[in-house]
Amino acid sequence: MRQMTQSRLTELFDKARNTNSGKEEFTEIYTELQLSGFQYAGWGLGVVTKETLTGVSAVNYMNSTSPTGEDFTYNQEVEVNRQMVLGYGFQPNKHNAQVYFA
């Protein structure tokens, strides 16, 4: 497991807050979080890449329950990805990860 510093974690969350791109940046964020022990990040990565059963199922569920009855737009998907990262929060010990305060 990689070590994650509080400052790096803050950088990742800031990156998520400020990006308007989609798959590439969120893939990088989730991959780094997952490699640092944030297990939920693997599920988020699946939603971003749509390459896992869990991710595809989540995206299909979101689209099938959309208030408009239509699939999510690209911008809506970016916002879902952003909110998943930000909603994960700064609670590393709760999620089996270790953050090293440097």
Phi, psi and omega in degrees: 000134177285152175276142178239126176270159177299321180293322178291321178299318177298318178300317180296318179292323176296319178299317178296320180296325191258353183275143172243001175277183185238254194307313188297309183291320179290328175298316179298315181298308182295323179297314180295318178297316181296317180293343178264006174103001177278094188297324179302332182301331176296323177291316178299320178299321178296323178293318181294312185275339184057038182243009177233158178301317179297315180295314179297318179297318180296315180294318177298319178296314179302314182293322183286341180250013180301136180301332181272349183081004180246161176298153177298143175284169177303313181296323177293321177296319177301318181293322176299314180300318179297312183293330176295317178296310185292326179290338178294325170074180182261061181233062187301321183293331178294337188246023177066027178245160178241129175247130180257121183278108183238000000 
